[in-house]
Amino acid sequence: MTNTAGARQAQQSGRAAGGSLWAWAGAAAGVAGVTGIQASMAISAAYDPATVHDPAQVAAGLGEHTTALLVMHTAMMAATVLLPVFAAGLHRRLRRALPAESLLPAVAAAGLLLTAAATLLGTGLDTELIFGFGEDGTLSDEFLTVGSHWVGTIPWLWVGSGLTGVTVAVASLRHRAVPAWLGWTGVVLGGLTLLTGVSPLQYMAGFPGPLLVALLGLGFAFSRR
């Protein structure tokens, strides 16, 4: 009986310390974010010097990228539902390894939830933009121009993930609650995401942010500490 109880306890301890579904959810959210950002980059009519001053041409250009809109919507919505799972798991993981009064678990989770809110809002006009072309005159060229700018900006607001990365870095390098390589990943990519996100170049956070989330997810998935 003692041996059986000890084996169960060791197994449960290994599961708690190692990778689990919440971490894989983070990795998948990061990959989905990268996919969504790449699809957003393809929707460029609002930024083309040849069409930017003509709403009719911007609208026509947006209509030629409905496939990219579908990919972006699906990927960003996948990230939206996966990020809170990652946030909950990360909160639990850090809470177990840090002092009870530490704010770091809550801050790390909040950064991911902030990112999920941005990806959700970033897809908020997609239904009208994707299906509005099927109804003549339903959507004005001016609205479609705004929509083109919307999908090229709001989904890029990954500054919250930078906050998470920096928080993980502090948990690692100050408290040794996270493997060191994950801490330095948080310093480099988290710091870059946070700095670009709070600057006037805030949309640039869409480049390192999803990559950071993917690496953090994979790191916790394979970590055995």
Backbone as a ProteinNet text record, in pm:
[ID]
protein_1_A
[PRIMARY]
MTNTAGARQAQQSGRAAGGSLWAWAGAAAGVAGVTGIQASMAISAAYDPATVHDPAQVAAGLGEHTTALLVMHTAMMAATVLLPVFAAGLHRRLRRALPAESLLPAVAAAGLLLTAAATLLGTGLDTELIFGFGEDGTLSDEFLTVGSHWVGTIPWLWVGSGLTGVTVAVASLRHRAVPAWLGWTGVVLGGLTLLTGVSPLQYMAGFPGPLLVALLGLGFAFSRR
[TERTIARY]
82.6	0	85.8	191.7	279.6	347.3	394.1	460.4	364.4	239.8	140.4	109.3	93.1	65.1	182	305.6	423.4	434.4	400.6	406.4	304.6	184.1	81.1	121.5	179.7	223.8	332.5	426.4	534	480.1	380.1	321.1	249.1	172.7	102.1	198.1	308.1	409	472.6	499.7	558.1	466.2	336.4	240.5	231.1	232.1	221.4	342.7	460.3	583	609.5	559.9	593.6	488.5	497.9	407.6	267.7	169.8	30.8	-46.4	-175.6	-256.7	-257.6	-251.9	-254.6	-133.3	-18.2	102.2	93.4	41.5	24.4	-77	-176.8	-270.8	-197.6	-99.4	-19.6	61.3	123.2	201	111.9	-6.3	-99.4	-149	-172	-215.7	-110.1	16.7	124.4	132.6	121.4	125.2	5.9	-110.8	-229.1	-209.6	-144.8	-117.1	-24.4	80.4	172.6	97.6	12.3	-65.9	-158.5	-225	-316.6	-246.2	-129.9	-53.4	-9.1	35.5	77.5	-39.6	-157.2	-275.1	-314	-302	-333.4	-242.4	-116.7	-21.7	-60.5	-132.9	-173.5	-286.1	-355.1	-467.4	-412.7	-364.3	-280.6	-337.2	-461	-514.3	-514.6	-539	-545.8	-409.3	-305.1	-168.6	-91.2	-156.7	-94.1	-98.9	16.8	16.4	-70.9	-90.7	-169.2	-319.3	-363.6	-507.5	-548.7	-452.4	-483.9	-578.2	-575.6	-657.8	-791.3	-820.6	-944.7	-1022.5	-1125.4	-1200.7	-1257.6	-1296	-1351.4	-1246.6	-1123.7	-1017.2	-975.9	-975.8	-945.1	-1050.3	-1176.8	-1284.8	-1271.9	-1238.2	-1220.6	-1103.3	-995	-879.9	-910.8	-990.4	-1030.3	-1114.9	-1200.8	-1285.2	-1206.9	-1084.4	-1001.1	-925.4	-940	-864.7	-955.5	-1070.2	-1161.2	-1100.4	-1019.6	-954	-858.9	-781.4	-691.9	-771	-885.1	-970.1	-1020.4	-1059.9	-1106.3	-995	-875.2	-761.8	-730	-725.6	-695.8	-800.8	-927.9	-1034.8	-1023.7	-1008.5	-1003.1	-882.5	-767.4	-646.3	-655.2	-699.6	-707	-814.6	-923.5	-1024.5	-976.2	-896.2	-835.2	-744.1	-664.3	-578.8	-662.7	-775.5	-861.8	-910.6	-948.8	-1002.1	-892	-771.2	-661.8	-584.2	-575.1	-497	-548.2	-680.8	-725.6	-690.3	-689	-647.9	-501.9	-418.7	-277.5	-260.6	-339.3	-331	-362.9	-468.5	-506.5	-398.2	-343.2	-237.7	-110.8	-75.2	45.4	28.9	-87.7	-114.7	-94.1	-148.9	-133	11.6	79.5	221.2	307.9	290.4	370.6	328.7	202.1	153.7	214.3	232.9	290.6	438.7	505.7	650.8	695.1	604.8	639.9	581	631.1	572.5	423.5	349.5	203.7	158	237	195.5	239.6	306.5	358.1	244.8	263.4	168	198.6	313.1	356.9	259.5	202.1	107.9	-11.4	-66.4	-183	-144.6	-27.9	15.2	41.1	105.8	133.7	5.1	-93.8	-221.4	-295	-288.3	-358	-303.8	-173.1	-115.7	-172.1	-189.7	-245.7	-393.3	-466.7	-608	-623.6	-532.9	-534.1	-510.2	-418.8	-392.1	-513.4	-579.6	-700	-808.7	-820.1	-918.5	-885.8	-755.5	-715.4	-744.1	-715.8	-742.1	-891.6	-971.1	-1116.6	-1168.9	-1128.2	-1172.4	-1120.3	-1000.7	-942.3	-1021.4	-1101.1	-1184.1	-1329.9	-1357.1	-1494.9	-1571.9	-1502.9	-1570.7	-1567.9	-1508.3	-1483.2	-1609.7	-1715.7	-1838	-1892	-1895.7	-1944.4	-1848.4	-1718.4	-1621	-1619.8	-1637.9	-1631.6	-1759.5	-1874	-2000.5	-2068.3	-2020.9	-2084.4	-2070.7	-1967	-1947.7	-2055	-2122.4	-2224.8	-2352.9	-2367.9	-2488.6	-2453.2	-2495.7	-2461.8	-2514	-2423.3	-2463.8	-2482.7	-2465.5	-2486.1	-2382.1	-2257.6	-2147.7	-2088.6	-2066.5	-2009.8	-1859.2	-1805.3	-1660.8	-1584.3	-1641.2	-1574.5	-1566.8	-1676	-1673.5	-1572.3	-1568.1	-1474.2	-1330.2	-1308.4	-1174.6	-1136.9	-1230.9	-1206.6	-1181.7	-1261.8	-1244.6	-1109.4	-1061.4	-930	-820.6	-833.9	-738.6	-752.9	-876.6	-902.5	-829.5	-844	-782.3	-630.9	-581.8	-437.9	-373.8	-453.9	-398.8	-437.8	-565.6	-610.1	-558.4	-558.3	-506.4	-356.5	-288.5	-144.5	-111.6	-212.2	-189.3	-157.7	-38.9	3.8	87.1	74.1	155.2	135	14.3	-11.7	77.5	109.6	198.4	339.2	377.1	506.2	510.8	400.6	391.2	406.8	343.9	357.9	502.1	566.7	704.5	798.1	783.4	868.3	839.7	714.5	678.8	741.5	737.3	802.5	952.9	1011.2	1154.3	1186.7	1104.9	1126.6	1111.5	1009.7	989	1107.6	1171	1284.8	1414.1	1450	1582.3	1592.8	1480.9	1484.3	1446	1344.5	1293.8	1328.8	1386.1	1420.5	1300.2	1184.9	1062.4	1037.3	1114.6	1099.3	1239	1254.6	1386	1449.2	1581.3	1652.4	1633.4	1631.2	1620.7	1485.7	1380.4	1251.5	1255.2	1331.3	1347.6	1413.2	1520.8	1589.3	1505.6	1423.5	1328.2	1231.6	1188.4	1100.4	1168.5	1298.1	1372.9	1380	1419.8	1443.9	1312.1	1231.2	1108.2	1001.5	992.9	895.3	928.4	1056.4	1097.2	1073.5	1106	1086	937.4	854.6	710.3	654.2	697.8	647.4	691.6	818.1	869.1	801.4	787.8	720.4	573.1	513.7	370.8	334.1	420.6	390.3	439.4	512.3	563.8	462.7	485.1	399.2	407	503.3	513.7	440.5	328.6	263.2	224.7	195	154.1	269.4	393.7	508.2	512.6	438.5	431.3	370.7	300.8	241.6	343.8	467.7	571.7	632	689.9	750.4	649	531.2	435.1	389.3	336.1	293.2	408	526.2	642.7	677.3	671.1	696.2	598.3	469.2	367.8	392.5	426.4	453.2	571.5	678.9	797.3	771.6	698.2	664	579.1	481.6	398.8	480	566.4	650.8	746.2	800	892.8	827.6	709.5	639.6	589.5	558.4	514.8	624	748	858.9	935.6	902.2	975.2	936	1036	1010	1043.8	1061.4	1090.8	961.3
-121.1	0	125.7	124.4	240	266.1	156.2	171	224.8	176.5	222.1	369.9	410	550.9	638.9	588.8	665.3	679.8	573.3	577.9	676.1	675.8	769.8	913.9	934.4	1069.5	1117.4	1030.4	1066.1	1095.8	1013.5	1035	1168.3	1199.9	1326.8	1444.1	1428.7	1533.6	1557.2	1448.3	1460.7	1531.4	1499.6	1565.5	1713.9	1746.9	1887.6	1966.3	1904.4	1975.5	1979.7	1881	1871.7	1932.6	1893.9	1949.7	1895	1970.6	1928.7	2004.5	1980.6	2036.7	2189.3	2250.2	2396.7	2456.1	2390.1	2439.3	2419.6	2305.4	2282.9	2380.4	2419.2	2521.7	2653.1	2685.1	2803.9	2795.8	2680.5	2662.7	2676.6	2615.6	2624.2	2767	2839.7	2978.7	3064.2	3039.7	3114.2	3085.8	2958.8	2922.4	2983.5	2979.4	3040.3	3190.5	3252.7	3395.8	3428.8	3350.4	3370.9	3358.1	3256	3234.3	3352.2	3399.2	3511.2	3639.3	3663.7	3783.7	3776.9	3660.4	3646	3667.4	3616.5	3636.8	3784.1	3851.6	3994.2	4075.3	4035.2	4107.2	4100.4	3996	3980.5	4075.4	4132.2	4221	4363.9	4406	4526.5	4641.4	4631.9	4736.2	4873.2	4876.9	5005.4	5069.5	4993.2	5044	5054.2	5023.9	5032	5177	5238.7	5379.1	5402.9	5300.1	5317	5322.6	5273.2	5265.9	5335	5373.1	5418.1	5538.7	5624.6	5745.6	5727.1	5605.7	5579.4	5468.9	5502.8	5402.2	5291.4	5325.9	5224.7	5119.4	5162.9	5067.5	4987.3	5051.1	4977.5	4869.4	4906.4	4810	4694.4	4726.2	4621	4530.9	4590.8	4511.6	4421.4	4471.7	4389	4270.8	4296.1	4188.5	4077.2	4106.8	4004.3	3920.3	3954.5	3884.5	3819.3	3772.2	3706.4	3577.5	3508.7	3387.5	3421.8	3528.6	3572.5	3615.4	3679.4	3717.9	3595.3	3492.3	3369.1	3303.4	3298.8	3239.7	3320.8	3452.6	3537.5	3521.3	3521.3	3508.5	3376.8	3267.2	3136.2	3123.7	3170.2	3160.5	3247	3370.9	3460	3416.7	3361.7	3311.4	3186	3105.1	2990.4	3039	3141.5	3199.3	3256.3	3316.4	3377.4	3275.6	3156.4	3057.1	2975.6	2973.2	2896.7	2977.7	3107.6	3191.2	3188.1	3192.5	3183.6	3050	2942.6	2812.5	2817.9	2873.6	2890.2	2980.7	3086	3179.9	3109.8	3028.5	2958.9	2860.5	2786.3	2691.1	2757.8	2868.3	2940.8	2999.8	3051.2	3104	2995.6	2877	2766.5	2723.9	2716	2673	2769.1	2898.8	2997.1	3007.3	2994.4	3003.9	2894.1	2776.4	2665.6	2684.8	2760.8	2773.8	2904.2	2998.2	3129.9	3149.7	3246.6	3277.3	3308.3	3275.5	3288	3430.9	3530.3	3669.3	3730.7	3653.4	3707	3746.8	3859.1	3906	3849.7	3786.1	3743	3647.6	3547.7	3459.5	3535.1	3628.2	3703.2	3794.6	3858.1	3948.2	3870.1	3753.8	3671.6	3628.9	3587.9	3546.2	3665.1	3780	3898.2	3941.4	3929.6	3966	3882.7	3754.2	3666.3	3695.7	3727.3	3761	3892	3985.7	4112	4084.6	3992.8	3955.8	3889.1	3801.7	3735.2	3837.3	3941.3	4046	4117.5	4140.3	4207.1	4120.1	3990.5	3901.9	3887.6	3889.4	3882.5	4007.5	4123.6	4248.3	4261.9	4210.6	4219.9	4146.8	4048.8	3973.4	4019.9	4127.7	4168	4211.9	4259.7	4303.9	4198.5	4082.4	3985.7	3936.2	3911	3858.7	3954.5	4082.1	4179.6	4193.3	4189.2	4207.2	4086.9	3968.2	3847.1	3828.7	3846.9	3816.9	3940.3	4059	4180.2	4200.4	4139.6	4155.8	4083.5	3988.9	3912.9	3990.6	4103	4183.2	4319.8	4344.6	4471	4590.7	4683.2	4806.2	4797.2	4679.3	4664.5	4742	4735.2	4800.9	4910	5026.1	5136.4	5116.5	5182.3	5175.2	5231.2	5334.1	5395.9	5297.7	5224.1	5126	5016.4	4970.4	4865.5	4913.7	5041.4	5097.4	5094	5133	5125.7	4980.4	4889.8	4748.3	4695.3	4741.8	4699.5	4745.1	4867.4	4916	4839.1	4805.7	4735.7	4601.8	4521.6	4389.1	4397	4515	4532.5	4593	4617.8	4682.2	4611.7	4600.8	4551.9	4410.6	4316.2	4182.4	4181.2	4291.8	4299.2	4346.6	4375.9	4432.5	4321.3	4266.9	4156.8	4205.3	4331.6	4387	4310.7	4258.8	4183.3	4062.1	3996.4	3880	3922.4	4045.3	4096.9	4110.9	4157.5	4165.4	4027.6	3927.5	3790.1	3743.1	3770	3726.6	3787.6	3915.8	3982	3926.9	3896.2	3839	3701.4	3620.3	3488.6	3505.3	3606.1	3632.6	3663.1	3744.5	3776.6	3651.2	3571.6	3447.7	3353.6	3356	3267.9	3321.9	3443	3495.7	3546.8	3583.4	3630.4	3521.3	3441.8	3342.3	3198.9	3180.3	3046.8	2951.1	3006.3	2926.7	2867.8	2912.6	2870.3	2843.3	2743.9	2718.3	2844.2	2854	2976.5	3014.2	2915.1	2948.6	3012.5	2971.3	3036	3179	3197.9	3331.9	3425.2	3378.8	3462.6	3482.9	3383.1	3402.7	3515.2	3516.9	3624.4	3759.5	3762.1	3887.9	3941.8	3856.5	3901.4	3927.8	3823.5	3839.5	3914.4	3887.2	3959.3	4107.1	4136	4276	4347.5	4280.7	4340.7	4364.7	4266.6	4280.8	4393.3	4400.7	4504.3	4643.6	4656.2	4786.6	4836.5	4748.9	4791.3	4817.3	4738.6	4753.8	4884.1	4933.4	5059.3	5181.1	5158.3	5267.6	5300.8	5410.5	5440.9	5334.4	5245.2	5133.9	5010.9	5031.5	4925.8	4803.7	4823	4709.1	4611.9	4659	4570.7	4459.8	4476.5	4371.8	4243.6	4255	4136.4	4041.7	4085.6	3995.2	3908.7	3967.2	3882.1	3821.6	3885.3	3838.1	3694.2	3657.4	3519.1	3418.7	3457.3	3368.5	3345.6	3449.6	3437.1	3339.2	3354.5	3266.2	3121.6	3099.6	2964.1	2902.3	2978.4	2925.6	2901.4	2990.2	2967.7	2842.3	2825.7	2706.2	2579.3	2577.8	2460.3	2438.8	2547.8	2535.1	2472.7	2517.9	2459	2319.2	2290.5	2156.4	2053.3	2092.3	1998.2	2012.8	2115.5	2137.1	2032.3	1985.5	1886.9	1939.8	2070.9	2129.7	2160.8
0	0	0	83.1	90.8	-42	-105.9	-235.7	-341	-337.4	-433.9	-415.1	-289.3	-261.7	-303	-277.4	-315.9	-465.8	-538.4	-685.1	-740.1	-680.4	-726.1	-699.5	-580.5	-547.2	-641.6	-674.7	-767	-905.7	-945.2	-1077.4	-1083.8	-977.2	-973.6	-969.7	-895.6	-888.9	-1024.3	-1097.9	-1230.6	-1326.9	-1316.4	-1403.6	-1374.1	-1244.7	-1206.7	-1250.5	-1243	-1275.2	-1425.1	-1496.7	-1637.2	-1727.8	-1857.2	-1955.8	-1941.3	-1985.2	-1980.4	-2087.6	-2091.9	-2199.8	-2198.9	-2081.7	-2076.8	-2148.5	-2133.9	-2200.2	-2350.9	-2393.2	-2536.7	-2595.3	-2514.1	-2559.3	-2586.7	-2502.4	-2525.4	-2652.9	-2675.5	-2798.2	-2921.4	-2915.5	-3028	-3047.8	-2938.1	-2948.7	-3017.5	-2983.7	-3048.3	-3196.9	-3234	-3375.9	-3449.2	-3386.6	-3447.7	-3464.6	-3366.1	-3376.6	-3491.6	-3507.7	-3619.8	-3752.4	-3761.9	-3884.1	-3911.7	-3807.2	-3823.8	-3866	-3808.6	-3845.3	-3991.2	-4034.8	-4173.6	-4268.7	-4232.1	-4316.3	-4319	-4205.1	-4198.9	-4290.3	-4298.9	-4383.7	-4530.6	-4568.6	-4708.8	-4746.8	-4647.4	-4673.3	-4673.8	-4787.6	-4791.9	-4874.5	-4920.7	-5009.8	-4942.9	-4812.6	-4742.6	-4724.7	-4753.1	-4734.2	-4865.4	-4976.2	-5107.5	-5155.9	-5182.5	-5227.8	-5349.8	-5430.1	-5553.2	-5525.6	-5409.8	-5382.6	-5252.6	-5170.7	-5035	-5030.5	-5131.9	-5131	-5203.7	-5246.1	-5319.2	-5247.5	-5168.3	-5094.9	-5183.2	-5305.6	-5395.6	-5430	-5454.7	-5486.1	-5363.6	-5246.9	-5123.6	-5099.8	-5119.2	-5102.3	-5200.2	-5324.1	-5424.5	-5387.4	-5338.3	-5298	-5180.9	-5085.3	-4972.1	-5017.8	-5118.1	-5169.3	-5235.2	-5279.3	-5341.8	-5238.9	-5111.5	-5007.4	-4904.3	-4947.7	-4853.7	-4797.2	-4875.9	-4824.6	-4710.5	-4729.6	-4623.1	-4500	-4521	-4409.4	-4333.3	-4406.2	-4342.8	-4261.2	-4318.2	-4246.7	-4122	-4137.1	-4022.2	-3913.2	-3952.8	-3854.6	-3778.1	-3851.7	-3787.7	-3694.6	-3742	-3661.3	-3536.2	-3551	-3435.6	-3336.4	-3385.2	-3292.1	-3220.7	-3288.8	-3220.3	-3108.3	-3137.1	-3033	-2919.3	-2953	-2851.8	-2749.6	-2795.5	-2701.9	-2634	-2692.4	-2632.9	-2529.8	-2549	-2457.9	-2313.2	-2288.9	-2149.7	-2083.5	-2160.4	-2105.5	-2063.3	-2149.7	-2117.9	-1996.1	-1990.4	-1878.2	-1745.7	-1745.5	-1622.5	-1579.3	-1675	-1642	-1594.4	-1660.5	-1620.6	-1480.9	-1451.2	-1317.3	-1211.5	-1236.8	-1141.9	-1128.8	-1242.6	-1241.7	-1161.4	-1181.7	-1110.1	-964	-937	-799.3	-711.8	-769.1	-692.8	-665.3	-750.2	-738.4	-673	-655.6	-602.7	-463.2	-388.2	-258	-270	-165.4	-170.2	-196.9	-150.7	-166.8	-299.9	-385.4	-510.6	-605.7	-672.5	-773.5	-912.1	-928.1	-1061	-1130.2	-1062	-1132.6	-1191.2	-1114.2	-1162.1	-1278	-1270.2	-1377.4	-1506.1	-1494.1	-1612.2	-1681.2	-1602.7	-1660.3	-1721.2	-1653.9	-1704.1	-1839.9	-1860.5	-1989.5	-2103.1	-2078.7	-2181.5	-2205.9	-2099.8	-2116.4	-2193.2	-2168.9	-2244.5	-2392.8	-2422.6	-2561.7	-2624.8	-2548.7	-2600	-2632.8	-2551.5	-2580	-2711.2	-2735.8	-2860.1	-2981.8	-2972.8	-3087	-3111.1	-3003.7	-3020.3	-3088.9	-3039.6	-3100.7	-3243.5	-3267.8	-3400.9	-3507.1	-3465.3	-3559.8	-3557.1	-3483.4	-3460.6	-3583.6	-3687.3	-3809	-3919.7	-3891.7	-3998.7	-4066	-3989.7	-4050.9	-4156.7	-4123.1	-4221.1	-4338.8	-4310.5	-4418.3	-4512.5	-4457.7	-4540.9	-4622	-4556.4	-4623.2	-4681.5	-4645.8	-4694.6	-4844	-4904.6	-5048.5	-5129	-5063.8	-5135.9	-5156.3	-5086.1	-5097.4	-5153.4	-5274.3	-5341.5	-5261.9	-5235.9	-5170.4	-5020.6	-4961.4	-4817.6	-4739.1	-4783.5	-4713.7	-4802.4	-4743.1	-4819.5	-4836.3	-4937.2	-4959.6	-4840.1	-4777.8	-4663	-4545.1	-4522.2	-4414.5	-4443.6	-4567	-4604.1	-4591	-4614.4	-4595.3	-4447.8	-4362.6	-4217.9	-4176.2	-4230.3	-4198.3	-4240.3	-4354.8	-4401.9	-4305.8	-4255.3	-4156	-4024.4	-3990.1	-3863.1	-3858.3	-3963.6	-3962.5	-3979.5	-4018.9	-4031.3	-3908.6	-3804.6	-3684.7	-3554.8	-3525.9	-3394.7	-3362.4	-3458.3	-3424.7	-3392.7	-3417	-3393.3	-3251.2	-3170.9	-3038	-2936.3	-2946.6	-2859.6	-2741.4	-2704.1	-2596.3	-2465.4	-2442.4	-2319.9	-2305.1	-2417	-2409.1	-2370	-2405	-2361	-2210	-2152.1	-2006.3	-1944.5	-2004.7	-1956.3	-1965.9	-2078.2	-2096	-1993.4	-1967.1	-1867.5	-1728.6	-1700.5	-1571	-1552.8	-1657.2	-1651.6	-1630.3	-1693.5	-1676	-1530	-1466.3	-1325	-1239.6	-1267.7	-1191.9	-1206.1	-1322.4	-1347.3	-1289	-1324.6	-1292.5	-1148.7	-1090.9	-952.3	-852.4	-887.8	-793.3	-831.5	-950.7	-999.3	-997.9	-1028.5	-1032.6	-1170.6	-1269.8	-1409.1	-1464.1	-1552.9	-1612.6	-1670.8	-1657.6	-1694.1	-1840.9	-1931.6	-2072.8	-2104.2	-2028.9	-2046.3	-1992.4	-1885.4	-1832.6	-1931.9	-1997	-2094.7	-2220.4	-2254.3	-2364.5	-2330.9	-2204.6	-2159.9	-2162.4	-2127.1	-2130.8	-2273.1	-2367.7	-2505.9	-2579.8	-2596.1	-2674.6	-2596	-2465.5	-2384.1	-2376.2	-2355.1	-2349.7	-2481.2	-2592.5	-2724.6	-2751.6	-2716.8	-2737.6	-2652.8	-2528.3	-2438.5	-2483.6	-2521	-2562.3	-2689.2	-2788.9	-2912.2	-2886.8	-2798.9	-2772.2	-2704.1	-2617.4	-2547.6	-2626.1	-2732.1	-2814.9	-2924.5	-2998.7	-3113.6	-3223	-3213.8	-3309.1	-3255.8	-3187.1	-3111.5	-3195	-3322.4	-3403.8	-3428.6	-3413.6	-3431.9	-3327.4	-3218.4	-3116.3	-3172.2	-3284.8	-3347.4	-3406.3	-3422.4	-3473	-3361.5	-3255.4	-3152.8	-3056.8	-3039	-2940.3	-2959.5	-3076.9	-3096.6	-3085.4	-3133.5	-3121.8	-2975.3	-2895	-2751.8	-2688	-2717.8	-2659.6	-2700.8	-2828	-2875	-2801.6	-2783.9	-2716.6	-2568.4	-2504.7	-2364.5	-2349.3	-2437.7	-2431.5	-2448.5	-2549.3	-2570.3	-2452.9	-2400.8	-2289.1	-2167	-2133.6	-2018.2	-2047.6	-2174.1	-2210.7	-2189.1	-2215.2	-2203.3	-2072.5	-1995.1	-1870.2	-1767.4	-1692.4	-1587.7	-1449.4	-1438.8	-1308.7	-1237.2
[MASK]
+++++++++++++++++++++++++++++++++++++++++++++++++++++++++++++++++++++++++++++++++++++++++++++++++++++++++++++++++++++++++++++++++++++++++++++++++++++++++++++++++++++++++++++++++++++++++++++++++++++++++++++++++++++++++++++++++

